[in-house]
Amino acid sequence: MKKEFKKWLISLNCEGINSLGINEIVSRVDEELRIVRANEQERIVLEELIAAFNE
């Protein structure tokens, strides 16, 4: 699921996501898209991205 999430992030072609770094974002989640390491701010953004991906 992590590979599909990465492809989805790339397909968004969003300046904010691109500036953060797609590999950096993906490195914060495991294969089931559970957040494995993130501070509070990153966690909020990741939760929103994962929710949008799962829609």
PDB file of N, CA, C, O and CB in Angstrom:
ATOM      1  N   MET A   1       0.813  -1.186   0.000  1.00  0.00           N
ATOM      2  CA  MET A   1       0.000   0.000   0.000  1.00  0.00           C
ATOM      3  C   MET A   1       0.871   1.270   0.000  1.00  0.00           C
ATOM      4  O   MET A   1       0.463   2.322  -0.492  1.00  0.00           O
ATOM      5  CB  MET A   1      -0.933  -0.013   1.204  1.00  0.00           C
ATOM      6  N   LYS A   2       2.054   1.143   0.553  1.00  0.00           N
ATOM      7  CA  LYS A   2       2.971   2.281   0.616  1.00  0.00           C
ATOM      8  C   LYS A   2       3.374   2.740  -0.790  1.00  0.00           C
ATOM      9  O   LYS A   2       3.483   3.939  -1.045  1.00  0.00           O
ATOM     10  CB  LYS A   2       4.223   1.914   1.434  1.00  0.00           C
ATOM     11  N   LYS A   3       3.595   1.785  -1.701  1.00  0.00           N
ATOM     12  CA  LYS A   3       3.958   2.144  -3.082  1.00  0.00           C
ATOM     13  C   LYS A   3       2.833   2.916  -3.760  1.00  0.00           C
ATOM     14  O   LYS A   3       3.076   3.901  -4.457  1.00  0.00           O
ATOM     15  CB  LYS A   3       4.292   0.881  -3.900  1.00  0.00           C
ATOM     16  N   GLU A   4       1.596   2.461  -3.548  1.00  0.00           N
ATOM     17  CA  GLU A   4       0.449   3.142  -4.146  1.00  0.00           C
ATOM     18  C   GLU A   4       0.295   4.548  -3.569  1.00  0.00           C
ATOM     19  O   GLU A   4      -0.043   5.488  -4.288  1.00  0.00           O
ATOM     20  CB  GLU A   4      -0.839   2.329  -3.920  1.00  0.00           C
ATOM     21  N   PHE A   5       0.542   4.681  -2.276  1.00  0.00           N
ATOM     22  CA  PHE A   5       0.476   5.989  -1.621  1.00  0.00           C
ATOM     23  C   PHE A   5       1.515   6.932  -2.227  1.00  0.00           C
ATOM     24  O   PHE A   5       1.222   8.099  -2.490  1.00  0.00           O
ATOM     25  CB  PHE A   5       0.700   5.849  -0.093  1.00  0.00           C
ATOM     26  N   LYS A   6       2.716   6.430  -2.445  1.00  0.00           N
ATOM     27  CA  LYS A   6       3.773   7.250  -3.044  1.00  0.00           C
ATOM     28  C   LYS A   6       3.380   7.678  -4.458  1.00  0.00           C
ATOM     29  O   LYS A   6       3.553   8.842  -4.819  1.00  0.00           O
ATOM     30  CB  LYS A   6       5.113   6.476  -3.072  1.00  0.00           C
ATOM     31  N   LYS A   7       2.855   6.756  -5.255  1.00  0.00           N
ATOM     32  CA  LYS A   7       2.417   7.094  -6.617  1.00  0.00           C
ATOM     33  C   LYS A   7       1.327   8.158  -6.577  1.00  0.00           C
ATOM     34  O   LYS A   7       1.317   9.082  -7.390  1.00  0.00           O
ATOM     35  CB  LYS A   7       1.907   5.836  -7.355  1.00  0.00           C
ATOM     36  N   TRP A   8       0.410   8.017  -5.622  1.00  0.00           N
ATOM     37  CA  TRP A   8      -0.682   8.972  -5.475  1.00  0.00           C
ATOM     38  C   TRP A   8      -0.138  10.355  -5.122  1.00  0.00           C
ATOM     39  O   TRP A   8      -0.571  11.356  -5.693  1.00  0.00           O
ATOM     40  CB  TRP A   8      -1.675   8.496  -4.400  1.00  0.00           C
ATOM     41  N   LEU A   9       0.803  10.414  -4.189  1.00  0.00           N
ATOM     42  CA  LEU A   9       1.416  11.696  -3.822  1.00  0.00           C
ATOM     43  C   LEU A   9       2.072  12.350  -5.035  1.00  0.00           C
ATOM     44  O   LEU A   9       1.929  13.554  -5.251  1.00  0.00           O
ATOM     45  CB  LEU A   9       2.455  11.497  -2.701  1.00  0.00           C
ATOM     46  N   ILE A  10       2.786  11.560  -5.819  1.00  0.00           N
ATOM     47  CA  ILE A  10       3.439  12.082  -7.025  1.00  0.00           C
ATOM     48  C   ILE A  10       2.392  12.620  -7.999  1.00  0.00           C
ATOM     49  O   ILE A  10       2.581  13.675  -8.603  1.00  0.00           O
ATOM     50  CB  ILE A  10       4.295  10.982  -7.708  1.00  0.00           C
ATOM     51  N   SER A  11       1.290  11.889  -8.147  1.00  0.00           N
ATOM     52  CA  SER A  11       0.253  12.288  -9.107  1.00  0.00           C
ATOM     53  C   SER A  11      -0.427  13.600  -8.721  1.00  0.00           C
ATOM     54  O   SER A  11      -0.970  14.291  -9.584  1.00  0.00           O
ATOM     55  CB  SER A  11      -0.791  11.193  -9.227  1.00  0.00           C
ATOM     56  N   LEU A  12      -0.403  13.945  -7.444  1.00  0.00           N
ATOM     57  CA  LEU A  12      -1.013  15.207  -7.011  1.00  0.00           C
ATOM     58  C   LEU A  12      -0.253  16.409  -7.556  1.00  0.00           C
ATOM     59  O   LEU A  12      -0.831  17.474  -7.770  1.00  0.00           O
ATOM     60  CB  LEU A  12      -1.067  15.275  -5.486  1.00  0.00           C
ATOM     61  N   ASN A  13       1.046  16.231  -7.778  1.00  0.00           N
ATOM     62  CA  ASN A  13       1.900  17.305  -8.299  1.00  0.00           C
ATOM     63  C   ASN A  13       1.657  18.612  -7.541  1.00  0.00           C
ATOM     64  O   ASN A  13       1.481  19.677  -8.133  1.00  0.00           O
ATOM     65  CB  ASN A  13       1.646  17.511  -9.807  1.00  0.00           C
ATOM     66  N   CYS A  14       1.654  18.494  -6.231  1.00  0.00           N
ATOM     67  CA  CYS A  14       1.374  19.624  -5.341  1.00  0.00           C
ATOM     68  C   CYS A  14       2.687  20.251  -4.883  1.00  0.00           C
ATOM     69  O   CYS A  14       3.587  19.552  -4.416  1.00  0.00           O
ATOM     70  CB  CYS A  14       0.528  19.171  -4.117  1.00  0.00           C
ATOM     71  N   GLU A  15       2.790  21.551  -5.017  1.00  0.00           N
ATOM     72  CA  GLU A  15       4.027  22.246  -4.660  1.00  0.00           C
ATOM     73  C   GLU A  15       4.401  22.010  -3.197  1.00  0.00           C
ATOM     74  O   GLU A  15       5.572  21.800  -2.882  1.00  0.00           O
ATOM     75  CB  GLU A  15       3.887  23.746  -4.926  1.00  0.00           C
ATOM     76  N   GLY A  16       3.411  22.044  -2.304  1.00  0.00           N
ATOM     77  CA  GLY A  16       3.680  21.829  -0.884  1.00  0.00           C
ATOM     78  C   GLY A  16       4.235  20.450  -0.602  1.00  0.00           C
ATOM     79  O   GLY A  16       5.192  20.301   0.157  1.00  0.00           O
ATOM     80  N   ILE A  17       3.639  19.449  -1.208  1.00  0.00           N
ATOM     81  CA  ILE A  17       4.107  18.071  -1.022  1.00  0.00           C
ATOM     82  C   ILE A  17       5.483  17.904  -1.647  1.00  0.00           C
ATOM     83  O   ILE A  17       6.371  17.296  -1.050  1.00  0.00           O
ATOM     84  CB  ILE A  17       3.109  17.060  -1.638  1.00  0.00           C
ATOM     85  N   ASN A  18       5.658  18.439  -2.838  1.00  0.00           N
ATOM     86  CA  ASN A  18       6.952  18.323  -3.508  1.00  0.00           C
ATOM     87  C   ASN A  18       8.056  19.018  -2.721  1.00  0.00           C
ATOM     88  O   ASN A  18       9.187  18.535  -2.682  1.00  0.00           O
ATOM     89  CB  ASN A  18       6.872  18.907  -4.913  1.00  0.00           C
ATOM     90  N   SER A  19       7.737  20.148  -2.094  1.00  0.00           N
ATOM     91  CA  SER A  19       8.765  20.861  -1.332  1.00  0.00           C
ATOM     92  C   SER A  19       9.142  20.113  -0.061  1.00  0.00           C
ATOM     93  O   SER A  19      10.287  20.181   0.386  1.00  0.00           O
ATOM     94  CB  SER A  19       8.285  22.265  -0.981  1.00  0.00           C
ATOM     95  N   LEU A  20       8.184  19.398   0.523  1.00  0.00           N
ATOM     96  CA  LEU A  20       8.496  18.584   1.703  1.00  0.00           C
ATOM     97  C   LEU A  20       9.351  17.388   1.320  1.00  0.00           C
ATOM     98  O   LEU A  20      10.201  16.945   2.092  1.00  0.00           O
ATOM     99  CB  LEU A  20       7.207  18.110   2.392  1.00  0.00           C
ATOM    100  N   GLY A  21       9.121  16.880   0.142  1.00  0.00           N
ATOM    101  CA  GLY A  21       9.841  15.707  -0.334  1.00  0.00           C
ATOM    102  C   GLY A  21       8.988  14.462  -0.188  1.00  0.00           C
ATOM    103  O   GLY A  21       8.662  14.042   0.923  1.00  0.00           O
ATOM    104  N   ILE A  22       8.638  13.888  -1.299  1.00  0.00           N
ATOM    105  CA  ILE A  22       7.766  12.713  -1.290  1.00  0.00           C
ATOM    106  C   ILE A  22       8.413  11.559  -0.545  1.00  0.00           C
ATOM    107  O   ILE A  22       7.746  10.876   0.232  1.00  0.00           O
ATOM    108  CB  ILE A  22       7.425  12.287  -2.719  1.00  0.00           C
ATOM    109  N   ASN A  23       9.690  11.333  -0.765  1.00  0.00           N
ATOM    110  CA  ASN A  23      10.362  10.240  -0.055  1.00  0.00           C
ATOM    111  C   ASN A  23      10.377  10.484   1.447  1.00  0.00           C
ATOM    112  O   ASN A  23      10.259   9.544   2.233  1.00  0.00           O
ATOM    113  CB  ASN A  23      11.794  10.068  -0.570  1.00  0.00           C
ATOM    114  N   GLU A  24      10.521  11.729   1.842  1.00  0.00           N
ATOM    115  CA  GLU A  24      10.499  12.077   3.273  1.00  0.00           C
ATOM    116  C   GLU A  24       9.125  11.782   3.863  1.00  0.00           C
ATOM    117  O   GLU A  24       9.026  11.231   4.960  1.00  0.00           O
ATOM    118  CB  GLU A  24      10.863  13.572   3.483  1.00  0.00           C
ATOM    119  N   ILE A  25       8.077  12.140   3.151  1.00  0.00           N
ATOM    120  CA  ILE A  25       6.712  11.877   3.619  1.00  0.00           C
ATOM    121  C   ILE A  25       6.486  10.377   3.744  1.00  0.00           C
ATOM    122  O   ILE A  25       5.995   9.900   4.767  1.00  0.00           O
ATOM    123  CB  ILE A  25       5.669  12.500   2.660  1.00  0.00           C
ATOM    124  N   VAL A  26       6.842   9.640   2.706  1.00  0.00           N
ATOM    125  CA  VAL A  26       6.614   8.195   2.686  1.00  0.00           C
ATOM    126  C   VAL A  26       7.441   7.487   3.761  1.00  0.00           C
ATOM    127  O   VAL A  26       7.033   6.440   4.265  1.00  0.00           O
ATOM    128  CB  VAL A  26       6.951   7.623   1.302  1.00  0.00           C
ATOM    129  N   SER A  27       8.586   8.044   4.111  1.00  0.00           N
ATOM    130  CA  SER A  27       9.435   7.411   5.127  1.00  0.00           C
ATOM    131  C   SER A  27       8.799   7.439   6.511  1.00  0.00           C
ATOM    132  O   SER A  27       9.258   6.738   7.413  1.00  0.00           O
ATOM    133  CB  SER A  27      10.788   8.097   5.177  1.00  0.00           C
ATOM    134  N   ARG A  28       7.771   8.222   6.692  1.00  0.00           N
ATOM    135  CA  ARG A  28       7.113   8.358   8.002  1.00  0.00           C
ATOM    136  C   ARG A  28       6.024   7.318   8.237  1.00  0.00           C
ATOM    137  O   ARG A  28       5.452   7.264   9.326  1.00  0.00           O
ATOM    138  CB  ARG A  28       6.515   9.738   8.135  1.00  0.00           C
ATOM    139  N   VAL A  29       5.727   6.491   7.236  1.00  0.00           N
ATOM    140  CA  VAL A  29       4.666   5.486   7.377  1.00  0.00           C
ATOM    141  C   VAL A  29       5.204   4.090   7.064  1.00  0.00           C
ATOM    142  O   VAL A  29       6.208   3.931   6.370  1.00  0.00           O
ATOM    143  CB  VAL A  29       3.475   5.819   6.448  1.00  0.00           C
ATOM    144  N   ASP A  30       4.500   3.075   7.601  1.00  0.00           N
ATOM    145  CA  ASP A  30       4.886   1.702   7.289  1.00  0.00           C
ATOM    146  C   ASP A  30       4.094   1.213   6.076  1.00  0.00           C
ATOM    147  O   ASP A  30       3.382   1.990   5.440  1.00  0.00           O
ATOM    148  CB  ASP A  30       4.652   0.771   8.512  1.00  0.00           C
ATOM    149  N   GLU A  31       4.217  -0.062   5.763  1.00  0.00           N
ATOM    150  CA  GLU A  31       3.573  -0.620   4.562  1.00  0.00           C
ATOM    151  C   GLU A  31       2.047  -0.533   4.602  1.00  0.00           C
ATOM    152  O   GLU A  31       1.403  -0.498   3.553  1.00  0.00           O
ATOM    153  CB  GLU A  31       3.984  -2.066   4.388  1.00  0.00           C
ATOM    154  N   GLU A  32       1.462  -0.499   5.809  1.00  0.00           N
ATOM    155  CA  GLU A  32       0.004  -0.397   5.946  1.00  0.00           C
ATOM    156  C   GLU A  32      -0.440   1.050   6.163  1.00  0.00           C
ATOM    157  O   GLU A  32      -1.585   1.309   6.534  1.00  0.00           O
ATOM    158  CB  GLU A  32      -0.483  -1.270   7.109  1.00  0.00           C
ATOM    159  N   LEU A  33       0.473   1.982   5.929  1.00  0.00           N
ATOM    160  CA  LEU A  33       0.242   3.421   6.068  1.00  0.00           C
ATOM    161  C   LEU A  33      -0.055   3.837   7.502  1.00  0.00           C
ATOM    162  O   LEU A  33      -0.782   4.802   7.738  1.00  0.00           O
ATOM    163  CB  LEU A  33      -0.897   3.846   5.178  1.00  0.00           C
ATOM    164  N   ARG A  34       0.503   3.112   8.445  1.00  0.00           N
ATOM    165  CA  ARG A  34       0.445   3.546   9.839  1.00  0.00           C
ATOM    166  C   ARG A  34       1.627   4.481  10.066  1.00  0.00           C
ATOM    167  O   ARG A  34       2.743   4.199   9.629  1.00  0.00           O
ATOM    168  CB  ARG A  34       0.474   2.320  10.839  1.00  0.00           C
ATOM    169  N   ILE A  35       1.383   5.566  10.734  1.00  0.00           N
ATOM    170  CA  ILE A  35       2.446   6.545  10.995  1.00  0.00           C
ATOM    171  C   ILE A  35       3.406   5.952  12.018  1.00  0.00           C
ATOM    172  O   ILE A  35       3.003   5.573  13.118  1.00  0.00           O
ATOM    173  CB  ILE A  35       1.857   7.908  11.505  1.00  0.00           C
ATOM    174  N   VAL A  36       4.674   5.875  11.645  1.00  0.00           N
ATOM    175  CA  VAL A  36       5.665   5.259  12.522  1.00  0.00           C
ATOM    176  C   VAL A  36       6.554   6.282  13.221  1.00  0.00           C
ATOM    177  O   VAL A  36       7.068   6.013  14.307  1.00  0.00           O
ATOM    178  CB  VAL A  36       6.522   4.304  11.732  1.00  0.00           C
ATOM    179  N   ARG A  37       6.737   7.423  12.626  1.00  0.00           N
ATOM    180  CA  ARG A  37       7.515   8.469  13.296  1.00  0.00           C
ATOM    181  C   ARG A  37       7.140   9.813  12.700  1.00  0.00           C
ATOM    182  O   ARG A  37       7.249  10.041  11.496  1.00  0.00           O
ATOM    183  CB  ARG A  37       9.047   8.214  13.162  1.00  0.00           C
ATOM    184  N   ALA A  38       6.701  10.682  13.572  1.00  0.00           N
ATOM    185  CA  ALA A  38       6.318  12.019  13.134  1.00  0.00           C
ATOM    186  C   ALA A  38       6.042  12.872  14.366  1.00  0.00           C
ATOM    187  O   ALA A  38       5.539  12.386  15.379  1.00  0.00           O
ATOM    188  CB  ALA A  38       5.072  11.973  12.195  1.00  0.00           C
ATOM    189  N   ASN A  39       6.378  14.142  14.258  1.00  0.00           N
ATOM    190  CA  ASN A  39       6.005  15.044  15.346  1.00  0.00           C
ATOM    191  C   ASN A  39       4.523  15.388  15.196  1.00  0.00           C
ATOM    192  O   ASN A  39       3.864  14.923  14.267  1.00  0.00           O
ATOM    193  CB  ASN A  39       6.891  16.342  15.342  1.00  0.00           C
ATOM    194  N   GLU A  40       4.011  16.193  16.102  1.00  0.00           N
ATOM    195  CA  GLU A  40       2.576  16.486  16.109  1.00  0.00           C
ATOM    196  C   GLU A  40       2.107  17.135  14.810  1.00  0.00           C
ATOM    197  O   GLU A  40       1.064  16.760  14.273  1.00  0.00           O
ATOM    198  CB  GLU A  40       2.238  17.389  17.278  1.00  0.00           C
ATOM    199  N   GLN A  41       2.864  18.101  14.302  1.00  0.00           N
ATOM    200  CA  GLN A  41       2.503  18.786  13.054  1.00  0.00           C
ATOM    201  C   GLN A  41       2.513  17.817  11.875  1.00  0.00           C
ATOM    202  O   GLN A  41       1.586  17.804  11.065  1.00  0.00           O
ATOM    203  CB  GLN A  41       3.469  19.955  12.784  1.00  0.00           C
ATOM    204  N   GLU A  42       3.566  17.010  11.785  1.00  0.00           N
ATOM    205  CA  GLU A  42       3.677  16.036  10.691  1.00  0.00           C
ATOM    206  C   GLU A  42       2.549  15.018  10.761  1.00  0.00           C
ATOM    207  O   GLU A  42       1.995  14.619   9.737  1.00  0.00           O
ATOM    208  CB  GLU A  42       5.038  15.319  10.737  1.00  0.00           C
ATOM    209  N   ARG A  43       2.216  14.602  11.973  1.00  0.00           N
ATOM    210  CA  ARG A  43       1.152  13.615  12.163  1.00  0.00           C
ATOM    211  C   ARG A  43      -0.181  14.135  11.624  1.00  0.00           C
ATOM    212  O   ARG A  43      -0.924  13.400  10.974  1.00  0.00           O
ATOM    213  CB  ARG A  43       1.017  13.255  13.651  1.00  0.00           C
ATOM    214  N   ILE A  44      -0.472  15.394  11.896  1.00  0.00           N
ATOM    215  CA  ILE A  44      -1.723  15.993  11.411  1.00  0.00           C
ATOM    216  C   ILE A  44      -1.775  15.960   9.886  1.00  0.00           C
ATOM    217  O   ILE A  44      -2.782  15.562   9.300  1.00  0.00           O
ATOM    218  CB  ILE A  44      -1.865  17.447  11.918  1.00  0.00           C
ATOM    219  N   VAL A  45      -0.687  16.380   9.250  1.00  0.00           N
ATOM    220  CA  VAL A  45      -0.628  16.399   7.783  1.00  0.00           C
ATOM    221  C   VAL A  45      -0.719  14.982   7.229  1.00  0.00           C
ATOM    222  O   VAL A  45      -1.455  14.732   6.274  1.00  0.00           O
ATOM    223  CB  VAL A  45       0.673  17.079   7.296  1.00  0.00           C
ATOM    224  N   LEU A  46       0.023  14.059   7.822  1.00  0.00           N
ATOM    225  CA  LEU A  46      -0.003  12.670   7.352  1.00  0.00           C
ATOM    226  C   LEU A  46      -1.390  12.064   7.484  1.00  0.00           C
ATOM    227  O   LEU A  46      -1.850  11.372   6.575  1.00  0.00           O
ATOM    228  CB  LEU A  46       1.005  11.828   8.128  1.00  0.00           C
ATOM    229  N   GLU A  47      -2.058  12.310   8.593  1.00  0.00           N
ATOM    230  CA  GLU A  47      -3.411  11.776   8.778  1.00  0.00           C
ATOM    231  C   GLU A  47      -4.351  12.295   7.705  1.00  0.00           C
ATOM    232  O   GLU A  47      -5.180  11.546   7.189  1.00  0.00           O
ATOM    233  CB  GLU A  47      -3.949  12.140  10.164  1.00  0.00           C
ATOM    234  N   GLU A  48      -4.228  13.575   7.365  1.00  0.00           N
ATOM    235  CA  GLU A  48      -5.068  14.158   6.315  1.00  0.00           C
ATOM    236  C   GLU A  48      -4.752  13.554   4.951  1.00  0.00           C
ATOM    237  O   GLU A  48      -5.660  13.235   4.184  1.00  0.00           O
ATOM    238  CB  GLU A  48      -4.884  15.677   6.267  1.00  0.00           C
ATOM    239  N   LEU A  49      -3.480  13.400   4.652  1.00  0.00           N
ATOM    240  CA  LEU A  49      -3.088  12.809   3.365  1.00  0.00           C
ATOM    241  C   LEU A  49      -3.561  11.365   3.254  1.00  0.00           C
ATOM    242  O   LEU A  49      -4.086  10.959   2.218  1.00  0.00           O
ATOM    243  CB  LEU A  49      -1.566  12.874   3.188  1.00  0.00           C
ATOM    244  N   ILE A  50      -3.377  10.598   4.308  1.00  0.00           N
ATOM    245  CA  ILE A  50      -3.784   9.191   4.290  1.00  0.00           C
ATOM    246  C   ILE A  50      -5.301   9.084   4.153  1.00  0.00           C
ATOM    247  O   ILE A  50      -5.794   8.232   3.414  1.00  0.00           O
ATOM    248  CB  ILE A  50      -3.308   8.467   5.572  1.00  0.00           C
ATOM    249  N   ALA A  51      -6.042   9.935   4.853  1.00  0.00           N
ATOM    250  CA  ALA A  51      -7.505   9.928   4.740  1.00  0.00           C
ATOM    251  C   ALA A  51      -7.938  10.246   3.313  1.00  0.00           C
ATOM    252  O   ALA A  51      -8.831   9.589   2.778  1.00  0.00           O
ATOM    253  CB  ALA A  51      -8.128  10.941   5.721  1.00  0.00           C
ATOM    254  N   ALA A  52      -7.320  11.239   2.699  1.00  0.00           N
ATOM    255  CA  ALA A  52      -7.658  11.595   1.315  1.00  0.00           C
ATOM    256  C   ALA A  52      -7.306  10.458   0.367  1.00  0.00           C
ATOM    257  O   ALA A  52      -8.059  10.173  -0.564  1.00  0.00           O
ATOM    258  CB  ALA A  52      -6.927  12.882   0.891  1.00  0.00           C
ATOM    259  N   PHE A  53      -6.186   9.815   0.590  1.00  0.00           N
ATOM    260  CA  PHE A  53      -5.765   8.687  -0.242  1.00  0.00           C
ATOM    261  C   PHE A  53      -6.768   7.542  -0.149  1.00  0.00           C
ATOM    262  O   PHE A  53      -7.045   6.878  -1.148  1.00  0.00           O
ATOM    263  CB  PHE A  53      -4.368   8.202   0.176  1.00  0.00           C
ATOM    264  N   ASN A  54      -7.310   7.307   1.034  1.00  0.00           N
ATOM    265  CA  ASN A  54      -8.225   6.185   1.259  1.00  0.00           C
ATOM    266  C   ASN A  54      -9.650   6.450   0.800  1.00  0.00           C
ATOM    267  O   ASN A  54     -10.482   5.544   0.834  1.00  0.00           O
ATOM    268  CB  ASN A  54      -8.240   5.836   2.709  1.00  0.00           C
ATOM    269  N   GLU A  55      -9.951   7.674   0.369  1.00  0.00           N
ATOM    270  CA  GLU A  55     -11.316   7.985  -0.092  1.00  0.00           C
ATOM    271  C   GLU A  55     -11.638   7.305  -1.393  1.00  0.00           C
ATOM    272  O   GLU A  55     -12.742   7.462  -1.915  1.00  0.00           O
ATOM    273  CB  GLU A  55     -11.499   9.478  -0.251  1.00  0.00           C
TER     274      GLU A  55
END
